[in-house]
Protein backbone atom coordinates (compact mmCIF):
# COMPACT_ATOMS: atom_id res chain seq x y z
CA UNK A 1 0.00 0.00 0.00
CA UNK A 2 1.45 3.34 -1.04
CA UNK A 3 1.56 6.27 1.36
CA UNK A 4 0.63 9.43 -0.50
CA UNK A 5 2.64 11.57 1.89
CA UNK A 6 5.85 9.95 0.64
CA UNK A 7 5.12 9.89 -3.08
CA UNK A 8 4.41 12.41 -5.77
CA UNK A 9 1.64 11.29 -8.10
CA UNK A 10 2.89 11.84 -11.63
CA UNK A 11 0.42 10.93 -14.37
CA UNK A 12 2.52 9.76 -17.27
CA UNK A 13 1.63 7.50 -20.19
CA UNK A 14 4.17 4.77 -20.83
CA UNK A 15 3.05 1.54 -22.38
CA UNK A 16 -0.51 2.58 -21.37
CA UNK A 17 0.37 2.52 -17.65
CA UNK A 18 -0.05 5.23 -15.03
CA UNK A 19 3.16 5.49 -13.06
CA UNK A 20 3.57 6.42 -9.39
CA UNK A 21 7.19 7.30 -8.91
CA UNK A 22 9.24 8.43 -6.00
CA UNK A 23 9.95 12.12 -6.50
CA UNK A 24 13.67 11.64 -5.99
CA UNK A 25 13.97 8.55 -8.16
CA UNK A 26 12.00 10.25 -10.90
CA UNK A 27 14.32 13.21 -10.93
CA UNK A 28 17.40 10.97 -10.96
CA UNK A 29 16.05 8.81 -13.78
CA UNK A 30 17.11 10.41 -17.06
CA UNK A 31 15.26 7.96 -19.25
CA UNK A 32 11.56 8.00 -19.69
CA UNK A 33 11.30 4.42 -18.61
CA UNK A 34 9.18 3.04 -15.80
CA UNK A 35 10.90 2.29 -12.50
CA UNK A 36 9.59 -1.23 -12.04
CA UNK A 37 9.82 -1.21 -8.23
CA UNK A 38 7.55 1.86 -8.10
CA UNK A 39 5.34 1.35 -11.11
CA UNK A 40 1.78 0.25 -10.70
CA UNK A 41 -0.99 -0.52 -13.13
CA UNK A 42 -3.62 2.08 -13.92
CA UNK A 43 -6.15 -0.12 -12.08
CA UNK A 44 -4.08 -0.07 -8.90
CA UNK A 45 -3.69 3.70 -9.14
CA UNK A 46 -7.41 4.06 -9.69
CA UNK A 47 -8.15 1.96 -6.60
CA UNK A 48 -5.69 3.97 -4.54
CA UNK A 49 -7.18 7.27 -5.61
CA UNK A 50 -10.67 5.93 -5.02
CA UNK A 51 -9.73 4.85 -1.49
CA UNK A 52 -8.09 8.20 -0.83
CA UNK A 53 -11.17 10.05 -2.08
CA UNK A 54 -13.37 7.92 0.15
CA UNK A 55 -11.21 8.61 3.21
CA UNK A 56 -11.13 12.33 2.39
CA UNK A 57 -14.89 12.41 2.04
CA UNK A 58 -15.25 10.59 5.37
CA UNK A 59 -12.94 13.08 7.11
CA UNK A 60 -14.76 16.03 5.53
CA UNK A 61 -18.07 14.56 6.67
CA UNK A 62 -16.82 14.26 10.26
CA UNK A 63 -15.50 17.83 10.21
CA UNK A 64 -18.78 19.10 8.78
CA UNK A 65 -20.73 17.18 11.43
CA UNK A 66 -18.61 18.70 14.21
CA UNK A 67 -19.05 22.18 12.75
CA UNK A 68 -22.82 21.70 12.50
CA UNK A 69 -22.91 20.59 16.14
CA UNK A 70 -20.86 23.61 17.23
CA UNK A 71 -23.15 25.93 15.27
CA UNK A 72 -26.20 24.32 16.89
CA UNK A 73 -24.59 24.67 20.32
CA UNK A 74 -23.84 28.36 19.73
CA UNK A 75 -27.37 28.97 18.44
CA UNK A 76 -28.81 27.21 21.49
CA UNK A 77 -26.63 29.26 23.84
CA UNK A 78 -27.60 32.48 22.09
CA UNK A 79 -31.28 31.54 22.17
CA UNK A 80 -31.05 30.73 25.88
CA UNK A 81 -29.34 34.04 26.65
CA UNK A 82 -31.87 36.07 24.65
CA UNK A 83 -34.81 34.31 26.29
CA UNK A 84 -33.54 34.83 29.84
CA UNK A 85 -32.17 38.39 29.83
CA UNK A 86 -34.55 41.09 31.01
CA UNK A 87 -33.55 43.55 28.28
CA UNK A 88 -35.58 43.66 25.10
CA UNK A 89 -33.53 42.66 22.06
CA UNK A 90 -34.70 43.47 18.53
CA UNK A 91 -32.90 42.86 15.24
CA UNK A 92 -34.03 44.83 12.18
CA UNK A 93 -32.94 45.25 8.60
CA UNK A 94 -31.61 48.56 7.32
CA UNK A 95 -35.19 49.78 6.77
CA UNK A 96 -36.22 49.22 10.37
CA UNK A 97 -38.29 46.09 9.71
CA UNK A 98 -38.03 43.68 12.63
CA UNK A 99 -36.42 40.35 11.74
CA UNK A 100 -36.07 38.86 15.21
CA UNK A 101 -37.09 39.69 18.78
CA UNK A 102 -36.80 38.00 22.15
CA UNK A 103 -39.42 37.42 24.85
CA UNK A 104 -38.24 40.54 26.67
CA UNK A 105 -39.12 42.67 23.65
CA UNK A 106 -42.55 41.09 23.31
CA UNK A 107 -43.25 41.73 27.01
CA UNK A 108 -41.87 45.28 26.97
CA UNK A 109 -44.04 46.33 24.04
CA UNK A 110 -47.05 44.22 25.10
CA UNK A 111 -47.06 42.22 21.88
CA UNK A 112 -47.65 38.51 22.69
CA UNK A 113 -47.97 37.57 19.01
CA UNK A 114 -44.45 38.82 18.33
CA UNK A 115 -42.85 41.77 16.60
CA UNK A 116 -41.37 40.10 13.53
CA UNK A 117 -42.35 41.75 10.27
CA UNK A 118 -43.39 45.03 11.88
CA UNK A 119 -41.58 48.35 11.80
CA UNK A 120 -39.69 49.39 14.90
CA UNK A 121 -41.21 52.86 14.42
CA UNK A 122 -44.53 51.39 15.60
CA UNK A 123 -43.02 50.75 19.02
CA UNK A 124 -40.59 53.64 19.35
CA UNK A 125 -42.38 56.46 17.51
CA UNK A 126 -40.13 59.22 18.85
CA UNK A 127 -37.06 57.52 17.41
CA UNK A 128 -36.17 58.28 13.82
CA UNK A 129 -35.19 54.65 13.52
CA UNK A 130 -34.55 54.56 9.81
CA UNK A 131 -32.06 57.42 9.82
CA UNK A 132 -30.33 56.17 12.95
CA UNK A 133 -30.13 52.66 11.53
CA UNK A 134 -28.57 53.80 8.27
CA UNK A 135 -26.10 55.99 10.11
CA UNK A 136 -25.26 53.13 12.40
CA UNK A 137 -24.55 50.84 9.45
CA UNK A 138 -22.36 53.43 7.75
CA UNK A 139 -20.33 54.33 10.83
CA UNK A 140 -20.50 50.98 12.59
CA UNK A 141 -20.93 53.03 15.74
CA UNK A 142 -22.72 52.46 19.01
CA UNK A 143 -25.28 55.06 20.10
CA UNK A 144 -27.40 55.56 23.20
CA UNK A 145 -30.70 57.38 23.49
CA UNK A 146 -33.08 58.23 26.31
CA UNK A 147 -36.70 59.11 25.65
CA UNK A 148 -39.87 60.18 27.40
CA UNK A 149 -40.97 56.60 26.82
CA UNK A 150 -38.79 55.78 29.84
CA UNK A 151 -36.46 53.44 27.97
CA UNK A 152 -32.73 53.39 27.41
CA UNK A 153 -31.76 52.23 23.95
CA UNK A 154 -28.43 51.09 22.51
CA UNK A 155 -28.06 50.58 18.78
CA UNK A 156 -25.27 48.78 16.99
CA UNK A 157 -24.46 47.35 13.58
CA UNK A 158 -25.03 43.61 13.38
CA UNK A 159 -23.98 41.69 10.30
CA UNK A 160 -23.77 43.64 7.04
CA UNK A 161 -27.25 45.17 6.83
CA UNK A 162 -28.80 44.43 10.19
CA UNK A 163 -29.22 46.51 13.32
CA UNK A 164 -29.46 45.20 16.86
CA UNK A 165 -31.46 47.26 19.38
CA UNK A 166 -31.00 46.56 23.09
CA UNK A 167 -33.78 48.23 25.04
CA UNK A 168 -33.84 48.66 28.80
CA UNK A 169 -37.19 49.50 30.33
CA UNK A 170 -36.64 52.38 32.75
CA UNK A 171 -40.32 52.95 33.55
CA UNK A 172 -40.23 51.47 37.07
CA UNK A 173 -36.95 53.19 37.85
CA UNK A 174 -38.39 56.48 36.63
CA UNK A 175 -41.52 56.05 38.74
CA UNK A 176 -39.47 55.22 41.83
CA UNK A 177 -37.27 58.27 41.28
CA UNK A 178 -40.34 60.43 40.70
CA UNK A 179 -41.89 59.28 43.99
CA UNK A 180 -38.60 59.82 45.81
CA UNK A 181 -38.25 63.31 44.33
CA UNK A 182 -41.79 64.19 45.44
CA UNK A 183 -41.13 62.87 48.93
CA UNK A 184 -37.83 64.73 49.07
CA UNK A 185 -39.50 67.99 48.09
CA UNK A 186 -42.25 67.41 50.64
CA UNK A 187 -39.68 66.66 53.34
CA UNK A 188 -37.71 69.81 52.50
CA UNK A 189 -40.88 71.88 52.62
CA UNK A 190 -41.79 70.50 56.05
CA UNK A 191 -38.26 70.88 57.43
CA UNK A 192 -37.95 74.46 56.24
CA UNK A 193 -41.36 75.37 57.67
CA UNK A 194 -40.65 74.42 61.30
CA UNK A 195 -38.94 76.57 63.91
CA UNK A 196 -36.70 73.72 65.00
CA UNK A 197 -33.24 73.25 63.53
CA UNK A 198 -32.74 69.97 61.68
CA UNK A 199 -29.24 68.67 61.09
CA UNK A 200 -28.20 65.39 59.46
CA UNK A 201 -24.65 64.07 59.75
CA UNK A 202 -23.31 60.92 58.12
CA UNK A 203 -21.32 58.17 59.81
CA UNK A 204 -18.09 60.13 59.30
CA UNK A 205 -19.50 63.19 61.10
CA UNK A 206 -19.93 65.10 57.83
CA UNK A 207 -22.85 67.52 57.67
CA UNK A 208 -25.07 66.48 54.75
CA UNK A 209 -28.30 68.38 55.43
CA UNK A 210 -29.33 71.48 57.37
CA UNK A 211 -32.73 73.18 57.19
CA UNK A 212 -33.34 76.91 56.87
CA UNK A 213 -33.73 77.37 60.64
CA UNK A 214 -30.37 75.65 61.17
CA UNK A 215 -28.66 77.76 58.53
CA UNK A 216 -29.96 80.91 60.22
CA UNK A 217 -28.97 79.65 63.64
CA UNK A 218 -25.39 78.78 62.69
CA UNK A 219 -24.95 81.74 60.35
CA UNK A 220 -24.70 79.91 57.00
CA UNK A 221 -25.92 81.79 53.94
CA UNK A 222 -26.12 78.72 51.74
CA UNK A 223 -24.43 75.28 51.77
CA UNK A 224 -21.01 76.15 53.13
CA UNK A 225 -21.40 73.33 55.64
CA UNK A 226 -22.02 70.57 53.07
CA UNK A 227 -19.79 67.49 53.38
CA UNK A 228 -17.64 69.10 56.06
CA UNK A 229 -16.98 67.39 59.38
CA UNK A 230 -17.74 69.18 62.64
CA UNK A 231 -14.00 69.72 63.12
CA UNK A 232 -13.66 71.24 59.64
CA UNK A 233 -16.64 73.52 60.23
CA UNK A 234 -15.14 74.80 63.49
CA UNK A 235 -11.80 75.45 61.74
CA UNK A 236 -13.56 77.23 58.87
CA UNK A 237 -15.93 79.19 61.10
CA UNK A 238 -14.11 79.87 64.40
CA UNK A 239 -17.11 81.70 65.85
CA UNK A 240 -18.92 78.35 66.02
CA UNK A 241 -16.28 76.84 68.33
CA UNK A 242 -18.22 77.97 71.41
CA UNK A 243 -21.49 76.85 69.90
CA UNK A 244 -20.36 73.32 69.06
CA UNK A 245 -18.52 72.01 72.07
CA UNK A 246 -17.31 68.64 73.33
CA UNK A 247 -20.63 67.94 75.06
CA UNK A 248 -22.43 67.86 71.71
CA UNK A 249 -19.92 65.40 70.26
CA UNK A 250 -20.13 63.25 73.39
CA UNK A 251 -23.90 62.88 73.08
CA UNK A 252 -23.41 61.99 69.40
CA UNK A 253 -21.23 59.05 70.41
CA UNK A 254 -23.67 57.99 73.12
CA UNK A 255 -26.46 57.95 70.56
CA UNK A 256 -24.46 55.84 68.08
CA UNK A 257 -23.45 53.39 70.78
CA UNK A 258 -26.97 53.00 72.18
CA UNK A 259 -28.43 52.56 68.67
CA UNK A 260 -31.54 54.30 69.96
CA UNK A 261 -32.83 57.89 69.98
CA UNK A 262 -31.74 59.99 72.93
CA UNK A 263 -33.09 63.29 74.26
CA UNK A 264 -30.90 65.89 75.95
CA UNK A 265 -30.75 69.55 76.87
CA UNK A 266 -27.80 71.29 75.32
CA UNK A 267 -26.43 74.81 75.57
CA UNK A 268 -25.62 76.72 72.41
CA UNK A 269 -23.70 80.00 72.55
CA UNK A 270 -24.27 82.04 69.40
CA UNK A 271 -23.28 85.69 69.08
CA UNK A 272 -22.40 85.76 72.77
CA UNK A 273 -25.93 84.72 73.74
CA UNK A 274 -26.43 81.37 75.46
CA UNK A 275 -29.57 79.45 74.63
CA UNK A 276 -30.98 76.13 75.82
CA UNK A 277 -32.17 73.59 73.29
CA UNK A 278 -34.23 70.49 73.67
CA UNK A 279 -32.35 68.11 71.34
CA UNK A 280 -33.43 64.73 69.99
CA UNK A 281 -30.76 62.63 68.27
CA UNK A 282 -31.77 59.59 66.23
CA UNK A 283 -29.23 57.15 64.71
CA UNK A 284 -29.98 55.47 61.38
CA UNK A 285 -28.31 52.25 60.23
CA UNK A 286 -27.92 50.28 57.02
CA UNK A 287 -29.39 46.79 56.67
CA UNK A 288 -26.06 45.31 57.73
CA UNK A 289 -26.26 47.46 60.89
CA UNK A 290 -23.41 49.73 59.85
CA UNK A 291 -23.80 53.43 60.64
CA UNK A 292 -25.63 55.59 58.10
CA UNK A 293 -26.86 58.95 59.41
CA UNK A 294 -27.43 60.81 62.64
CA UNK A 295 -30.55 63.01 62.62
CA UNK A 296 -30.48 65.89 65.12
CA UNK A 297 -33.52 68.05 65.84
CA UNK A 298 -33.27 70.95 68.29
CA UNK A 299 -35.91 73.32 69.70
CA UNK A 300 -35.08 76.51 71.53
CA UNK A 301 -36.63 76.23 75.02
CA UNK A 302 -34.75 79.11 76.66
CA UNK A 303 -37.89 81.14 77.39
CA UNK A 304 -39.68 78.08 78.72
CA UNK A 305 -36.80 77.40 81.10
CA UNK A 306 -36.79 81.01 82.25
CA UNK A 307 -40.53 80.85 82.98
CA UNK A 308 -40.16 77.60 84.91
CA UNK A 309 -37.28 78.96 86.93
BAKE-990741 format. One record per atom (N, C-alpha, C): y, x, z; residue in one letter. Coordinates in steps of 0.001 Angstrom, whole numbers, plus 500000, padded with zeros to 6 digits. Each point is the difference from the previous one (the first is absolute). Example, Ala and Ser with C-alpha at 12.3 -4.5 7.8 and 13.67 -1.06 7.14 Angstrom:
2
494310513190507800A
501190499110500000A
501200500900500000A
501050499650499280S
501190500820500060S
501090499230500730S
END
This chain:
309
498810500855500000X
501190499145500000X
501244500893500000X
500897499755499066X
501195500806499899X
501069499507500986X
500746500919500549X
501123499682500863X
501274500139499186X
500709498897499815X
501176500030499137X
501115500875500540X
499978500286501296X
501045500851500556X
499833501446499585X
498798500379499546X
499752501385499621X
499977500207498495X
500093498935499223X
499866500128498557X
501146499311499289X
500360500553498887X
501012499425499135X
499290499283498869X
500255498720499850X
499340499233498949X
500695500304498681X
499274500566499081X
500574500374498710X
499246499294498887X
500534498907499477X
499316499326498897X
500046500883498750X
498850500338499507X
499929500888498845X
498744499692499198X
500152499725498717X
498849499686499162X
499324501291499538X
498724500118500329X
499220501132499487X
498575499514499892X
499518499937498798X
498679499435499765X
499882498612500637X
501130499209499879X
500030498618500495X
499713499900501493X
500388501014500781X
499838499963501445X
501369500104500658X
500132499340501149X
501206500134500814X
499723501047501058X
500815501043500030X
499723501124500878X
500824499896501273X
499389500328501126X
500712500187501270X
499873501467500334X
501077500713499957X
499932501440500195X
500809500423501204X
499532501010500659X
500790500614501046X
501283500515499391X
501129499769500655X
501274500423499450X
500022501497499741X
499466500767500912X
500035501460499860X
499090500447498873X
498767499450499993X
499051500397498959X
500507499617498635X
500679498853499923X
500515499560498711X
501068500967499482X
500841500445500891X
501057500915499597X
499446501366499610X
498904500411500664X
499411501303499693X
499149499962498738X
499549498815499612X
499135499869498827X
500866499961498748X
499904501018499157X
500834500081498818X
499440499174498862X
498710499725500033X
499402499252498916X
499976498525500343X
500130499215498981X
499926498564500230X
498549499571499970X
499283500502500980X
498594499661500130X
499782499397501379X
499070499096500129X
499765499387501310X
499399500994500976X
500456499929501245X
499399500795501076X
498867499168500565X
498753500391499640X
498862499135500259X
499856499613501471X
500366500935500928X
499792499683501407X
501046499014500526X
501044499707499187X
500987499011500413X
500042498789499090X
499340500093498859X
500107498902499048X
499145498829500413X
500483498834499694X
499271498779500296X
500087499112498783X
499096499051499907X
500040499065498878X
501116499018500204X
500442499364498922X
501049498989500087X
499575498848500888X
498724499702500076X
499502498923500875X
500182500365501461X
499697501254500339X
500171500452501382X
501472499964500403X
500852500459499068X
501438499970500286X
500486498570500201X
499501499119499142X
500374498584500115X
499588499425501353X
498792500332500430X
499522499501501307X
500829500559501143X
500370501281499868X
500811500628501042X
501369499352500101X
500613499790498844X
501316499363499990X
499927498564500500X
498918499325499633X
499815498620500452X
499873499944501516X
499219500948500559X
499827500048501458X
501328500327500689X
500734500946499398X
501296500374500573X
500967498813499984X
500006499279498871X
500874498825499900X
499627498945501032X
498710499830500202X
499532499024500989X
500440500395501404X
499840501296500323X
500409500469501332X
501513499878500175X
500746500310498936X
501464499888500068X
500429498555500214X
499339499103499290X
500311498586500149X
499685499519501414X
498873500508500559X
499619499612501362X
501029500492501018X
500453501256499811X
501008500562500910X
501317499227499887X
500394499706498745X
501241499246499782X
499925498619500637X
498795499392499914X
499810498681500590X
500150500052501517X
499441501047500624X
500105500151501449X
501450500221500413X
500715500845499225X
501409500251500315X
500810498715499871X
499747499264498915X
500711498740499783X
499721499009501122X
498741499958500445X
499623499089501083X
500722500355501289X
500090501318500275X
500706500440501217X
501483499667499910X
500584500209498807X
501415499685499821X
500261498510500181X
499110499180499418X
500143498546500151X
499938499603501466X
499094500627500755X
499863499682501421X
501255500406500761X
500541501198499659X
501225500445500665X
501157499072499688X
500089499563498744X
501068499073499616X
499866498688500761X
498763499496500112X
499768498759500744X
500358500178501464X
499659501167500565X
500325500273501404X
501507500020500208X
500724500658499095X
501463500070500107X
500611498610499864X
499489499220499034X
500511498641499808X
499736499136501221X
498825500179500626X
499676499243501206X
500917500393501149X
500232501319500149X
500904500470501052X
501404499464499792X
500476500064498755X
501343499503499702X
500102498503500261X
498966499257499591X
499989498554500228X
500003499677501484X
499244500768500779X
499942499787501448X
501348500268500646X
500646501088499572X
501315500351500550X
501017498914499679X
500034499567498737X
500976498993499585X
499786498665500709X
498744499686500302X
499711498713500630X
500266500005501498X
500098501196500597X
500161500069501455X
501424500345500436X
500782500664499139X
501356500357500414X
500876498757500071X
500956500032500905X
500866498829500200X
501075499899498925X
500364501128499386X
501021499971498966X
499511499261498757X
500919499360499334X
499674499353498729X
500078501051498896X
498970500042499164X
499958500958498896X
499874499235498690X
500927500255499087X
500009499336498696X
500125501049498907X
499184499860498964X
500075500890498837X
500415499159498795X
501061500448499323X
500497499269498824X
500030500917498786X
500141499380498827X
500248500790498806X
501490500291499910X
500420500640498925X
501401500397499880X
500940498814499850X
499460498814499730X
500825498795499872X
500026499172501279X
499395500511501057X
500020499288501269X
498926498943500137X
499032499945499094X
498903499038500101X
498934500578500926X
499588499206500971X
499069500482501027X
498594500126499423X
499437501200500155X
498643500282499530X
498987499926501131X
500407500445501188X
499116499983501155X
500824499757501259X
499357499414501009X
500652499807501303X
498930499927501068X
500358500427501208X
499021499937501091X
500208498736500832X
499143499825501004X
500069498813500862X
501336499949500731X
500496501186500394X
501287500049500700X
501126499423499176X
499970500243498691X
501033499453499108X
499873498491499888X
498763499529499874X
499782498547499901X
500468499290501261X
499751500622501173X
500417499394501269X
501522500059500163X
500585501146499636X
501448500167500160X
500774498973499192X
499559499765498763X
500718499095499116X
499374498610499936X
499108499720500981X
499410498663500140X
499425499501498675X
499151500840499404X
499426499647498704X
498484500209500058X
499250499028500560X
498552500171500183X
499227500126498692X
500539499463498909X
499292500091498721X
500269501304499271X
500748500905500627X
500235501313499428X
501290500102499214X
500399501236499741X
501263500265499316X
499814500513498582X
498779500338499641X
499738500629498699X
500471499107498858X
500686500628499055X
500492499283498827X
501403499458500154X
500531500016501214X
501340499484500241X
501003501149500009X
501262499654499895X
501056501010500019X
500400500277501442X
500239501260500292X
500407500354501362X
501371499430500333X
500781499656498964X
501310499392500232X
499888498642500683X
498852499335499849X
499794498702500642X
499950500141501514X
499618501165500471X
499788500200501435X
501101500843500632X
500657500812499203X
501134500776500499X
501164499760499049X
500617498824500079X
501038499627499027X
501244500858500067X
500295500584501154X
501219500811500119X
499815501399499453X
498769500341499656X
499723501330499456X
500001499947498485X
500793500843499378X
499965500100498546X
498789500853499641X
498838499390500134X
498744500736499925X
499810500724498682X
500353499333498919X
499744500579498690X
500755501311499832X
501299499985500338X
500808501200499837X
499510501105500924X
499716499630501251X
499527500992500960X
498676500589499537X
499110499159499485X
498697500457499556X
500134500996498860X
500840499658499009X
500166500900498873X
500606501323500442X
500978499934500882X
500613501211500508X
498988500842500758X
499152499312500744X
498994500691500789X
499010500726499086X
499630499359498907X
499074500625499056X
500650501227499365X
501262499873499623X
500677501087499320X
500215501205500910X
500353499743501245X
500331501089500924X
498822500425500864X
498977499158500022X
498848500242500874X
500461500175501448X
501017499266500366X
500570500129501332X
499472498963500959X
500329500183501266X
499633499061501048X
501275499418500577X
500107498667500033X
501220499360500474X
499692499020501115X
500967499801500882X
499844499061501104X
501132498982499955X
499677498774500346X
501006498936499992X
499803499110501230X
501107499498500511X
499942499019501082X
500804498782499564X
499478498823500280X
500595498773499498X
500187498993501127X
500739498927499675X
500151498906500938X
498694499236500154X
499024500303499150X
498698499366500118X
499211500587501160X
500586500953500700X
499383500636501163X
498735500768499620X
500051500704498885X
498875500857499627X
500532501391499705X
499110500976500154X
500305501362499583X
499063500321498850X
500552500497498912X
499229500159498776X
500070501429499500X
498840500588499712X
499950501307499350X
499369499828498630X
500570500676499012X
499547499867498623X
499687501383499457X
498858500115499318X
499652501296499435X
499218499828498709X
500100500989499135X
499253499991498747X
498521500165500298X
499185499217499311X
498556500049500191X
499349499925498629X
499289501042499637X
499444500084498657X
501164500144499018X
499734499825498710X
501048500237499006X
501039498891499952X
499566498744499987X
500931498884499852X
499782498941501075X
499684500437501186X
499790499070501106X
500890500393501174X
500357498988500772X
500838500205501183X
499263499455501218X
500029500774501076X
499396499526501243X
501114499685500994X
499973498783500529X
500969499538500999X
499272499923501345X
500551500667501002X
499475499872501356X
501064499283500825X
499638498831500494X
500974499104500632X
499653499827501478X
500957500274500854X
499813499833501436X
500831498815500472X
499339499046500584X
500680498789500467X
500726500313501302X
501317499929499964X
500832500313501157X
500549498743500676X
499476498840499615X
500550498740500508X
499896499913501517X
498800500257500548X
499822499912501453X
500862501025500721X
500028501210499449X
500825501045500610X
501464499603499990X
500439499409498895X
501392499552499898X
500287498917501025X
499075499047500138X
500202498909500945X
500055500512501434X
499112500954500310X
500006500584501345X
501322500707500262X
500456500789499027X
501273500706500162X
501170499026500108X
499918498904499248X
501073498996500063X
500069499372501382X
498825499660500562X
499956499416501346X
500515501002501026X
499575501261499856X
500450501032500938X
501503500205499912X
500532499986498783X
501449500156499828X
500751498842500649X
499486498793499831X
500645498828500628X
499964500107501512X
498842500408500522X
499879500144501458X
500902501110500521X
500103501066499205X
500852501119500409X
501462499576500043X
500412499244498986X
501382499516499994X
500255499041501154X
499032499143500281X
500142499066501119X
500090500754501316X
499143501019500151X
500012500791501232X
501337500713500174X
500515500580498902X
501294500683500085X
501116499039500360X
499933498787499438X
501024499003500317X
499974499635501476X
498794499800500536X
499855499648501420X
500480501149500874X
499538501228499672X
500359501155500831X
501503500230500029X
500643499816498851X
501433500270499933X
500845498838500518X
499346498909500392X
500723498838500520X
500005499969501527X
499151500778500640X
499893499963501460X
500957501010500622X
500300499797501259X
500895500901500730X
499237501143500668X
498709500022499862X
499196501082500564X
499884501131498974X
499911501244500503X
499739501083499051X
498495500102499767X
499626500246498761X
498595500148499622X
499829501362499344X
499130500799500576X
499749501344499492X
498494500171499795X
499634500566498855X
498591500296499718X
499864501491499737X
499098500633500737X
499717501429499817X
498524500165499625X
499723500967499124X
498605500212499618X
499291500877501026X
498758500358499698X
499194500755500966X
500527501407500234X
500857500488499105X
500583501332500154X
501413499941500579X
500355498851500579X
501292499799500641X
501157499941498998X
499691499756498715X
501062499869499015X
500505498557499966X
501314499842499929X
500595498681499942X
499859499460498567X
499341498874499855X
499760499446498661X
500723498671499780X
500471499376501061X
500712498727499842X
500924499768501187X
501193499527499701X
500978499673501046X
500839498836499480X
500107498935500811X
500755498831499529X
501499500223500157X
500775499014499529X
501460500148500003X
500551500191501402X
499444499272500981X
500462500153501388X
499756501429500490X
498839500563499634X
499685501365500403X
500906501019499335X
500301499778498718X
500905500911499307X
501377500005500671X
500469498804500360X
501305499897500654X
499969500644501370X
498895499800500709X
499870500545501349X
500017501525499990X
499232500599499082X
499881501458499974X
501042500674499106X
500816499197499322X
501100500563499227X
499619500467498604X
498947499420499413X
499613500364498638X
500673499055499015X
500560500564498937X
500643499161498992X
498990499482498978X
498924500768499794X
499013499556499021X
498601500412500467X
499349500888499260X
498618500380500310X
499900501490500313X
500989500513500704X
499975501426500342X
498811500361500889X
499469499038500679X
498904500209500938X
498635500114499308X
499890499497498767X
498713499764499353X
499160501271499898X
498757499887500481X
498998501078499936X
500405501248500788X
500873499802500975X
500340501095500919X
499337499740501341X
499516501064500634X
499431499856501335X
501135499832501004X
499641499577501204X
501017499828501056X
500705501321500260X
499239501098499989X
500595501322500231X
500992500345498891X
499641499711498759X
500888500292498870X
501261499147500056X
499851498752500432X
501167499118500107X
500966500518501064X
499453500453501129X
500858500530501068X
500737501254499518X
499278500861499242X
500635501219499489X
501068499681498958X
499761498948499218X
500958499619498950X
501189499248500581X
499716499190501015X
501055499192500630X
500015500309501503X
500668501072500387X
499993500438501416X
500465498931500977X
500865499105499565X
500501498957500904X
498881499089500498X
498878499971499277X
498890499134500398X
499078500666501024X
500276501258500343X
499133500715500940X
499955499302501354X
501161499464500441X
500022499290501282X
499346498625499892X
500083499450498801X
499444498658499802X
498471500033499984X
499455500990499301X
498545500106499872X
499532501135500896X
499544499674501160X
499610501038500958X
498483500087500144X
499586500864500918X
498570500251500198X
499257498768500489X
500693499117500723X
499345498800500513X
499499499121498857X
500807499908498946X
499611499174498856X
498755500563499323X
499944501316499862X
498842500624499363X
498762499871500890X
500206500051501298X
498886499869500940X
499368498622499888X
500813498974499923X
499449498638499880X
499327499795498635X
500482500730498979X
499305499961498707X
498564500478500156X
499831501136500667X
498664500569500179X
499109499094500842X
500600499385501018X
499225499082500853X
499493498824499177X
500847499513499116X
499623498872499148X
498868500380499054X
500089501166499365X
498933500457499101X
498687500155500751X
500080500591501179X
498784500260500774X
499341498714500496X
500815499027500384X
499450498739500518X
499460499110498882X
500498500224498777X
499608499211498831X
500341498519500160X
500957499740500874X
500440498628500251X
501521499965500110X
500614498853499759X
501457499892500157X
500416500255501450X
501129500636500153X
500552500200501343X
501449499506500000X
500482499644501193X
501370499497500136X
500703500809501082X
501167500540499659X
500729500845500947X
501491499676499945X
500708500501501002X
501457499966499977X
500480501422499794X
500812500187498973X
500456501344499683X
501515500032499886X
500553501138500422X
501443500199499948X
500375500701498694X
501004499480499335X
500535500632498802X
501478500283500231X
500396501254499761X
501406500377500152X
500572500236498612X
500889499101499576X
500578500092498660X
501509499919500124X
500680501032499483X
501459500045500079X
500492500087501435X
499218500639500848X
500366500155501400X
499740498771500844X
499489498935499400X
499729498763500725X
498491499853500177X
499583499804501254X
498574499844500298X
499627498522499959X
498919499709499309X
499530498626499900X
498524499954500352X
499577498836500487X
498589499805500343X
499352499105498960X
498827500460499554X
499280499244498957X
498609499635500479X
499653498759499700X
498633499540500209X
499231500375498727X
499054500926500120X
499337500584498818X
498513499656499996X
499538499517498866X
498572499743499791X
499502500954498909X
498965500778500325X
499432500943499043X
498560499584499688X
499712499868498702X
498681499537499572X
499380501018499040X
498835500557500342X
499350500964499101X
499137499282498948X
500018500495498790X
499163499468498930X
499051501096499528X
498756499601499688X
498974500976499632X
499339499610498680X
499477501015499316X
499212499761498795X
498622499466500390X
499231499596498991X
498659499473500269X
499095501020500684X
500235501273499722X
499192501038500649X
500567500413501359X
500973499202500490X
500613500179501318X
500934501198500077X
500325500598498865X
501007501063500017X
501391499374500075X
500961500755500526X
501350499480500187X
500663499657498669X
500755498894499993X
500737499616498799X
501496499945500288X
500438498995500749X
501430499833500274X
500218499591501454X
501207500298500455X
500435499536501320X
501229499118499791X
499879498724500366X
501087499040499823X
500745499860501322X
501314500240499952X
500824499967501222X
501099498950499826X
500036499059500918X
501021498950499980X
500761500047501318X
501326500095499910X
500813500109501223X
501117498975500046X
500185499386501170X
501070499006500187X
500926500463501123X
501277499941499726X
500993500418500986X
500072498958501124X
499641500410501216X
500003499081501153X
500963500501501069X
500979500806499605X
500940500583500961X
500743498908500774X
500535499018499293X
500747498930500664X
499096499187500907X
498788499779499587X
499060499239500832X
499715500754501289X
499831501317499893X
499770500809501200X
501199499972500930X
501202500055499411X
501211499983500814X
500127498684500749X
499624498891499326X
500095498689500653X
498988499898501138X
498805500549499776X
498957499921501015X
500331500871501206X
500687501110499712X
500336500900501102X
501243499502500730X
END
